[in-house]
Amino acid sequence: MSDKSRIAKNTVFLYLRQLAVMFITFFTSRVILGALGEVEYGVYSLVGGLAFSFGFFSSSLSNATQRFLCFAHGKNNQSEIKEVFNAAALIFIMIGGSILLIGCALGPIIIGLLKYPQELTLAVYFIYYCTIISLAITLTATMFDSVLISRENMKVYAYISILEVIGRLAIAYSLLLYSDCKLIWYAIALMLLTVLIKGSLIYFCFKHYPECHIRLHWDSVRVKEMGRFIGWNGFGTAAFALNEQVTNILLNLFFGPVVNAAKGIASQVNNAINHFSSNFLVALFPQMIKSYSSGEREKFMQLFYYSGKFGFALLWLLFLPIILRRDYILQFWLENVPDYTSVFLLWIIIYSIVSIFAVPLWYAVQAVGKIGKYIMVTNSIVIMSLPICWILLRQAFPPQIVYMVLVATKLFSIFFSLFIVKKYIDFSVRNYIVSLIFPCLLTVGVSLPVCWYINSLVSDNFLGLIGNSIICVLCNVFFIGFILLTKHQRMQILKLIQLKLGNVINK
């Protein structure tokens, strides 16, 4: 199978995974809320969320492991693949064990600081410790997720994710059978589901991939190299988390919890759509790392530009119908929509679209392995948004100003990161702007007014939403094809579609 066909196939699997996960998750949330009630659901969200916050380094560990495994696969060095996995396994086990011990030790102190109905004390302890155990297992098993991604086996990755959300839905319905101790059963059941799902993942990887065998061999050089990479990733994650939480606190201090609710709802919609775009990028990431490690410069640069173009295209295809009909969508979903939800959703979408231009740069520095300067500079710029937001909110600016500031600082961070990455992969900043950013902006400039006019002609109801979304997507496909993509890229996509259709017809 060619690399392009593999990327396309993996993207399809990840899209189907995300559709199933999103649909079942939204449905599960409703069932759980109805079964537990607002008080018990709130208690679970609070205590479970606090316990899960110990998983601070989860994404950092995952990114680092994927990078080093993909790099070794690119060089086709089986010995190095085994050494990388073994070093990652020892690091993961140590961190997972540390989180388990520290989390359990701090449990009584953390729980003692919380406010909850006293009759739920036993349930609160069960929730906390079951979540800590689940987190330790999940964190340790994350390295096996990295194995699947580096092996580009998105099919199994998708199946496991779908089975997990189906299990969560079954647990949600099982709550309807209980009249007492619902919270305790829910905490235990989720922990057992984690053991089952992650255990299945580990078994599959041990059975099918030879590198998945742990030896008690401490390779200090490799552990140090991976540890440095994990540390910088962790710093980037910390900066993002700090930015998010402080923004929430500022909005709470100046406007109260209603605005926090509005931001949370808008973020939920945004995250659901972002996952669709990120699925394509997850499928592309291993190919970028492997092409760089194998010295395929031309292929690496091609994927470098593809990641930005297609990431933007997928986001814009899905976001434009939501931008035009966001008020109706929110009203249909929630009925009682908190103030500022619509305007927050608009600015969060703008922020996500701007952020997609940083993805090729981030993937490039990960491939090179020199992420320290990039993370230090970009995150320092983004964190500067916090004092600016505080000053503007004190001057009585509306709450959406926080996202306007975030968009501005993100643009600055992308501008500076272009010159950082240029030193590592020697690409033309002018070419990046002309061949990637400018066509994306032109696509927006042409498609937005056209779809806006069409939207004004379609009735504002459910059928109108469906019809308008279909028309917007079709228009966007046309504009993206003839503005964003080059003639060569259009021909490649058409050939791939013809090949796939031919295979289906022949079968």
C-alpha positions as CSV (number, residue, x, y, z in Angstrom):
1,M,0.0,0.0,0.0
2,S,1.3,3.5,-0.9
3,D,1.9,6.1,1.7
4,K,-0.9,8.3,0.3
5,S,-3.4,5.4,0.3
6,R,-2.4,4.5,3.9
7,I,-3.0,8.1,5.0
8,A,-6.4,8.1,3.3
9,K,-7.4,4.8,4.7
10,N,-6.2,5.7,8.2
11,T,-8.1,9.0,8.0
12,V,-11.3,7.2,7.1
13,F,-11.0,4.9,10.1
14,L,-10.3,7.8,12.4
15,Y,-13.2,9.8,11.1
16,L,-15.6,6.9,11.6
17,R,-14.1,6.5,15.1
18,Q,-14.8,10.1,15.9
19,L,-18.3,10.0,14.6
20,A,-19.2,7.0,16.7
21,V,-17.3,8.3,19.8
22,M,-18.9,11.8,19.5
23,F,-22.5,10.5,19.0
24,I,-22.3,7.9,21.8
25,T,-20.6,10.3,24.2
26,F,-23.2,13.0,23.8
27,F,-26.0,10.4,24.3
28,T,-24.2,8.9,27.3
29,S,-23.9,12.3,29.0
30,R,-27.7,12.7,28.8
31,V,-28.3,9.2,30.2
32,I,-25.8,9.7,33.1
33,L,-27.2,13.1,34.0
34,G,-30.8,11.6,34.1
35,A,-29.7,8.6,36.1
36,L,-27.6,10.4,38.7
37,G,-29.3,13.7,38.9
38,E,-27.6,17.1,39.0
39,V,-26.1,16.9,42.5
40,E,-24.5,13.4,42.1
41,Y,-23.4,14.2,38.6
42,G,-21.7,17.4,39.8
43,V,-20.0,15.5,42.6
44,Y,-18.6,12.9,40.2
45,S,-17.4,15.6,37.7
46,L,-15.7,17.6,40.5
47,V,-14.0,14.7,42.3
48,G,-13.2,12.7,39.1
49,G,-11.9,15.8,37.4
50,L,-9.6,16.6,40.3
51,A,-8.2,13.0,40.4
52,F,-7.7,13.0,36.6
53,S,-5.7,16.2,36.8
54,F,-2.8,14.0,37.9
55,G,-2.6,12.9,34.3
56,F,-0.7,16.1,33.5
57,F,2.1,14.4,31.5
58,S,-0.1,12.0,29.5
59,S,-0.1,13.9,26.2
60,S,3.6,14.7,26.7
61,L,4.5,11.1,27.1
62,S,2.4,10.1,24.2
63,N,3.9,12.7,21.8
64,A,7.4,11.8,22.8
65,T,6.9,8.0,22.4
66,Q,5.2,8.4,19.0
67,R,8.0,10.7,17.8
68,F,10.8,8.3,18.8
69,L,9.0,5.1,17.6
70,C,8.1,6.7,14.2
71,F,11.7,8.0,13.9
72,A,13.0,4.4,14.4
73,H,10.5,3.0,12.0
74,G,11.6,5.5,9.4
75,K,15.1,4.2,9.6
76,N,13.7,0.6,9.6
77,N,15.9,-0.2,12.6
78,Q,14.2,-3.0,14.5
79,S,16.8,-2.9,17.3
80,E,16.3,0.8,17.9
81,I,12.5,0.3,17.9
82,K,12.8,-2.2,20.7
83,E,15.1,0.0,22.7
84,V,12.8,3.0,22.3
85,F,9.8,1.0,23.5
86,N,11.7,-0.4,26.4
87,A,12.9,3.0,27.6
88,A,9.4,4.4,27.1
89,A,7.9,1.5,29.1
90,L,10.2,2.0,32.0
91,I,9.5,5.8,32.1
92,F,5.7,5.2,31.8
93,I,5.7,2.6,34.5
94,M,7.6,4.9,36.9
95,I,5.4,7.9,36.3
96,G,2.2,5.8,36.4
97,G,3.4,4.3,39.7
98,S,4.3,7.7,41.1
99,I,1.0,9.2,40.2
100,L,-0.8,6.2,41.9
101,L,1.3,6.6,45.1
102,I,1.1,10.4,45.3
103,G,-2.6,10.5,44.3
104,C,-3.5,8.0,46.9
105,A,-1.5,9.7,49.6
106,L,-3.0,13.1,48.8
107,G,-6.5,11.7,48.6
108,P,-7.7,12.5,52.1
109,I,-6.3,16.0,52.0
110,I,-7.9,16.9,48.6
111,I,-11.2,15.3,49.5
112,G,-11.2,17.2,52.8
113,L,-11.1,20.5,51.0
114,L,-14.1,19.8,48.9
115,K,-17.8,20.7,49.6
116,Y,-20.3,17.9,49.0
117,P,-23.3,16.4,50.8
118,Q,-22.0,14.4,53.8
119,E,-24.1,11.4,52.9
120,L,-22.0,11.0,49.8
121,T,-18.7,10.8,51.7
122,L,-18.1,7.1,51.0
123,A,-19.0,7.5,47.3
124,V,-16.6,10.5,47.0
125,Y,-13.7,8.3,48.3
126,F,-14.7,5.5,45.8
127,I,-14.8,8.0,43.0
128,Y,-11.4,9.5,43.8
129,Y,-9.5,6.3,44.3
130,C,-11.1,4.4,41.4
131,T,-10.2,7.4,39.1
132,I,-6.6,7.4,40.4
133,I,-6.3,3.7,39.6
134,S,-7.9,4.1,36.2
135,L,-5.6,7.0,35.5
136,A,-2.4,5.0,36.4
137,I,-3.6,2.2,34.1
138,T,-4.5,4.6,31.3
139,L,-1.2,6.4,31.6
140,T,0.9,3.2,31.5
141,A,-1.1,1.9,28.6
142,T,-0.6,5.1,26.6
143,M,2.7,3.7,25.2
144,F,0.7,1.0,23.5
145,D,-1.5,3.6,21.8
146,S,1.7,5.1,20.6
147,V,2.7,1.8,19.2
148,L,-0.5,1.5,17.1
149,I,-0.1,5.1,15.8
150,S,3.6,4.6,14.9
151,R,2.6,1.3,13.2
152,E,-0.2,3.3,11.5
153,N,-2.7,0.7,12.6
154,M,-5.6,3.1,13.0
155,K,-8.1,0.4,12.4
156,V,-7.5,-1.3,15.7
157,Y,-7.0,2.1,17.4
158,A,-10.5,3.1,16.2
159,Y,-12.1,-0.2,17.2
160,I,-10.8,0.0,20.7
161,S,-12.0,3.6,21.1
162,I,-15.5,2.6,19.9
163,L,-15.7,-0.4,22.2
164,E,-14.7,1.9,25.1
165,V,-17.5,4.4,24.5
166,I,-20.0,1.5,24.0
167,G,-18.9,0.2,27.3
168,R,-19.5,3.6,28.9
169,L,-23.0,3.7,27.4
170,A,-23.8,0.3,28.8
171,I,-22.6,1.4,32.3
172,A,-24.7,4.5,32.0
173,Y,-27.8,2.4,31.3
174,S,-26.9,0.1,34.2
175,L,-27.3,3.0,36.6
176,L,-31.0,3.0,35.8
177,L,-31.2,-0.4,37.6
178,Y,-29.8,0.9,40.9
179,S,-31.7,2.9,43.4
180,D,-28.8,3.1,46.0
181,C,-25.0,3.5,45.7
182,K,-25.2,4.6,42.1
183,L,-22.0,6.7,42.4
184,I,-20.1,3.8,43.9
185,W,-21.2,1.4,41.2
186,Y,-20.4,4.0,38.5
187,A,-16.9,4.6,39.8
188,I,-16.1,0.8,40.1
189,A,-17.6,0.0,36.7
190,L,-15.6,2.7,34.9
191,M,-12.4,1.4,36.6
192,L,-13.2,-2.2,35.5
193,L,-13.9,-1.0,32.0
194,T,-10.5,0.7,31.9
195,V,-8.8,-2.5,33.0
196,L,-10.7,-4.5,30.3
197,I,-10.1,-2.1,27.4
198,K,-6.5,-1.3,28.2
199,G,-5.8,-4.9,29.0
200,S,-7.1,-5.9,25.5
201,L,-4.9,-3.2,23.9
202,I,-1.8,-4.4,25.7
203,Y,-2.6,-8.1,24.8
204,F,-3.0,-7.2,21.1
205,C,0.3,-5.3,21.0
206,F,2.2,-8.0,22.8
207,K,0.8,-10.6,20.4
208,H,1.4,-8.7,17.1
209,Y,4.4,-6.4,17.6
210,P,7.8,-7.8,18.5
211,E,9.0,-4.6,20.1
212,C,6.4,-4.8,22.8
213,H,8.5,-6.7,25.3
214,I,9.7,-5.1,28.5
215,R,13.3,-5.8,29.7
216,L,14.7,-4.5,33.0
217,H,17.5,-2.7,31.1
218,W,18.1,1.0,31.9
219,D,19.5,2.7,28.8
220,S,20.5,6.0,30.5
221,V,21.4,7.8,27.2
222,R,18.1,7.0,25.6
223,V,16.0,7.6,28.7
224,K,17.8,11.0,29.1
225,E,17.1,11.9,25.4
226,M,13.4,10.9,25.7
227,G,13.1,12.5,29.1
228,R,14.3,15.9,27.8
229,F,11.8,15.6,25.0
230,I,9.0,14.7,27.5
231,G,10.0,17.6,29.7
232,W,9.7,20.2,27.0
233,N,6.4,18.7,25.9
234,G,5.3,18.9,29.5
235,F,6.2,22.6,29.7
236,G,4.1,23.2,26.6
237,T,1.2,21.3,28.1
238,A,1.5,23.2,31.3
239,A,1.5,26.5,29.5
240,F,-1.7,25.6,27.6
241,A,-3.4,24.3,30.8
242,L,-2.3,27.5,32.7
243,N,-3.7,29.7,29.9
244,E,-7.0,27.8,29.8
245,Q,-7.6,27.8,33.6
246,V,-6.5,31.4,34.3
247,T,-8.8,32.5,31.5
248,N,-11.7,30.7,33.1
249,I,-10.9,32.2,36.5
250,L,-10.7,35.8,35.0
251,L,-14.1,35.3,33.3
252,N,-15.5,34.0,36.5
253,L,-14.2,36.9,38.6
254,F,-15.4,39.6,36.2
255,F,-18.7,38.0,34.9
256,G,-19.7,35.1,37.1
257,P,-20.4,31.4,36.4
258,V,-22.9,32.0,33.6
259,V,-20.1,33.2,31.3
260,N,-18.0,30.1,32.3
261,A,-20.9,27.9,31.3
262,A,-21.2,29.8,27.9
263,K,-17.4,29.3,27.3
264,G,-17.6,25.6,28.3
265,I,-20.5,24.9,25.9
266,A,-18.8,26.7,23.1
267,S,-15.6,24.8,23.8
268,Q,-17.4,21.5,23.7
269,V,-18.8,22.2,20.2
270,N,-15.4,23.4,19.0
271,N,-13.6,20.3,20.5
272,A,-16.0,18.0,18.7
273,I,-15.2,19.6,15.3
274,N,-11.5,19.9,16.0
275,H,-11.2,16.2,16.6
276,F,-12.3,15.6,13.0
277,S,-9.4,17.7,11.6
278,S,-6.9,16.2,14.2
279,N,-7.8,12.7,13.0
280,F,-6.3,13.5,9.6
281,L,-3.3,15.0,11.2
282,V,-2.8,12.0,13.5
283,A,-2.7,9.8,10.3
284,L,-0.2,12.2,8.7
285,F,2.1,12.6,11.7
286,P,3.9,9.1,11.5
287,Q,4.6,9.7,7.8
288,M,6.2,13.0,8.5
289,I,8.5,11.6,11.1
290,K,9.4,8.5,9.1
291,S,10.2,10.5,5.9
292,Y,12.5,12.9,7.9
293,S,14.3,10.1,9.7
294,S,14.8,8.2,6.4
295,G,16.2,11.3,4.7
296,E,13.4,11.8,2.2
297,R,13.6,15.6,2.2
298,E,11.1,16.1,-0.8
299,K,8.5,13.9,0.7
300,F,8.9,15.5,4.1
301,M,8.4,19.0,2.7
302,Q,5.4,17.8,0.7
303,L,3.8,16.5,3.9
304,F,4.8,19.6,5.7
305,Y,2.6,21.7,3.4
306,Y,-0.1,19.1,3.1
307,S,-0.7,19.1,6.9
308,G,-1.5,22.8,6.9
309,K,-3.6,22.8,3.7
310,F,-5.7,19.8,4.4
311,G,-6.0,20.5,8.1
312,F,-7.4,23.9,7.3
313,A,-9.7,22.5,4.5
314,L,-11.2,19.9,6.9
315,L,-11.8,22.5,9.6
316,W,-13.3,25.1,7.2
317,L,-15.6,22.5,5.6
318,L,-17.1,21.7,9.0
319,F,-16.9,25.1,10.7
320,L,-18.5,27.3,8.1
321,P,-22.0,25.8,8.4
322,I,-21.7,26.1,12.2
323,I,-20.6,29.7,11.9
324,L,-23.7,30.6,9.8
325,R,-26.2,28.6,11.8
326,R,-24.6,28.6,15.3
327,D,-27.6,30.4,17.0
328,Y,-30.1,27.8,15.7
329,I,-27.7,24.9,16.5
330,L,-27.2,26.1,20.1
331,Q,-31.0,26.7,20.6
332,F,-31.8,23.2,19.1
333,W,-29.3,21.5,21.3
334,L,-29.7,23.3,24.6
335,E,-33.1,25.2,24.5
336,N,-31.9,27.6,27.2
337,V,-28.6,29.0,25.9
338,P,-26.5,31.0,28.3
339,D,-25.6,34.6,27.3
340,Y,-22.4,35.0,25.2
341,T,-22.4,31.3,24.0
342,S,-22.8,32.3,20.4
343,V,-20.2,34.9,20.3
344,F,-17.8,32.7,22.3
345,L,-18.3,29.9,19.8
346,L,-17.5,32.2,16.9
347,W,-14.2,33.4,18.4
348,I,-13.2,30.0,19.5
349,I,-13.7,28.8,15.9
350,I,-11.6,31.7,14.6
351,Y,-8.9,30.7,17.2
352,S,-8.9,27.1,16.0
353,I,-8.6,28.1,12.4
354,V,-5.7,30.3,13.1
355,S,-4.0,27.6,15.2
356,I,-4.1,25.1,12.4
357,F,-1.2,27.1,10.7
358,A,1.0,26.2,13.6
359,V,0.5,22.4,13.1
360,P,3.0,22.0,10.3
361,L,5.6,23.9,12.3
362,W,5.0,21.8,15.4
363,Y,5.3,18.6,13.5
364,A,8.5,19.8,11.8
365,V,10.3,20.6,15.0
366,Q,9.1,17.3,16.5
367,A,10.6,15.5,13.5
368,V,13.9,17.3,13.9
369,G,13.7,16.7,17.7
370,K,14.7,20.3,18.7
371,I,11.6,21.5,20.4
372,G,13.0,23.5,23.3
373,K,13.4,26.9,21.7
374,Y,10.1,26.6,19.8
375,I,8.1,25.8,22.9
376,M,9.8,28.4,25.0
377,V,9.2,31.2,22.5
378,T,5.6,30.3,21.4
379,N,4.3,29.6,24.9
380,S,5.9,32.7,26.3
381,I,4.0,34.8,23.7
382,V,0.7,33.0,24.4
383,I,1.0,33.3,28.2
384,M,1.5,37.1,27.7
385,S,-2.2,37.1,26.7
386,L,-3.2,36.6,30.4
387,P,-2.0,40.0,31.8
388,I,-3.4,41.7,28.6
389,C,-6.8,40.0,29.2
390,W,-6.8,41.1,32.9
391,I,-6.1,44.7,32.0
392,L,-8.8,44.8,29.3
393,L,-11.4,43.2,31.4
394,R,-10.7,45.7,34.2
395,Q,-11.4,48.4,31.5
396,A,-14.9,46.9,31.2
397,F,-14.4,45.2,27.8
398,P,-16.9,42.4,27.0
399,P,-15.9,38.8,27.8
400,Q,-15.2,37.8,24.2
401,I,-12.2,40.1,24.4
402,V,-10.2,37.2,25.9
403,Y,-10.5,35.2,22.6
404,M,-9.7,38.2,20.5
405,V,-6.4,38.6,22.5
406,L,-5.7,34.8,22.2
407,V,-6.1,35.0,18.4
408,A,-3.8,38.0,18.2
409,T,-1.1,36.4,20.4
410,K,-1.4,33.1,18.5
411,L,-0.7,35.0,15.2
412,F,2.4,36.5,16.8
413,S,3.6,33.1,18.0
414,I,3.1,31.6,14.5
415,F,5.1,34.5,13.0
416,F,8.0,34.0,15.3
417,S,7.9,30.2,15.1
418,L,8.3,30.4,11.3
419,F,11.8,31.8,11.7
420,I,12.7,29.3,14.4
421,V,11.6,26.3,12.3
422,K,13.3,27.8,9.2
423,K,16.7,27.3,11.0
424,Y,16.0,23.6,11.3
425,I,14.5,22.5,8.0
426,D,15.6,25.4,5.7
427,F,12.3,26.3,4.1
428,S,11.2,29.6,2.6
429,V,9.0,31.7,4.9
430,R,7.7,33.6,1.9
431,N,6.8,30.4,0.2
432,Y,5.0,29.2,3.3
433,I,2.9,32.4,3.3
434,V,2.3,32.5,-0.4
435,S,1.6,28.8,-1.0
436,L,-0.3,28.0,2.3
437,I,-1.6,30.9,4.3
438,F,-2.6,33.2,1.3
439,P,-4.7,30.5,-0.5
440,C,-6.4,29.6,2.8
441,L,-7.3,33.3,3.4
442,L,-8.5,33.6,-0.2
443,T,-10.7,30.5,0.2
444,V,-12.3,32.1,3.2
445,G,-12.7,35.4,1.4
446,V,-14.5,33.8,-1.5
447,S,-16.5,31.1,0.2
448,L,-17.8,33.0,3.2
449,P,-19.8,35.7,1.4
450,V,-21.2,33.2,-1.1
451,C,-22.4,30.8,1.6
452,W,-23.6,33.7,3.7
453,Y,-25.8,34.8,0.9
454,I,-27.1,31.3,0.3
455,N,-27.7,30.9,4.1
456,S,-30.0,34.1,4.0
457,L,-32.2,32.4,1.4
458,V,-32.7,29.1,3.4
459,S,-35.4,28.8,6.1
460,D,-34.2,28.8,9.7
461,N,-35.4,25.4,10.8
462,F,-34.0,21.8,11.1
463,L,-34.5,21.0,7.4
464,G,-33.0,24.4,6.6
465,L,-30.0,23.5,8.7
466,I,-29.4,20.2,6.9
467,G,-29.9,21.7,3.5
468,N,-27.8,24.8,4.1
469,S,-25.0,22.6,5.6
470,I,-25.0,20.3,2.5
471,I,-24.9,23.4,0.1
472,C,-22.1,25.0,2.2
473,V,-20.0,21.8,2.1
474,L,-20.4,21.4,-1.6
475,C,-19.5,25.0,-2.3
476,N,-16.5,24.7,0.0
477,V,-15.3,21.6,-1.8
478,F,-15.4,23.5,-5.1
479,F,-13.6,26.5,-3.7
480,I,-11.0,24.5,-1.9
481,G,-10.4,22.4,-4.9
482,F,-9.8,25.3,-7.3
483,I,-8.3,27.9,-4.9
484,L,-6.5,26.0,-2.1
485,L,-5.2,23.0,-4.0
486,T,-2.7,23.0,-6.9
487,K,-3.5,21.3,-10.1
488,H,-1.1,18.5,-9.2
489,Q,-2.8,18.0,-5.8
490,R,-6.3,17.9,-7.5
491,M,-5.1,15.3,-9.9
492,Q,-3.7,13.1,-7.1
493,I,-6.9,13.3,-5.2
494,L,-9.0,12.4,-8.2
495,K,-6.7,9.4,-9.1
496,L,-7.0,8.2,-5.5
497,I,-10.8,8.4,-5.6
498,Q,-10.9,6.6,-9.0
499,L,-8.6,3.9,-7.6
500,K,-10.8,3.4,-4.5
501,L,-14.0,3.3,-6.6
502,G,-12.4,0.9,-9.0
503,N,-11.5,-1.4,-6.2
504,V,-15.0,-1.3,-4.8
505,I,-16.6,-2.0,-8.2
506,N,-14.2,-4.9,-8.9
507,K,-15.1,-6.5,-5.6
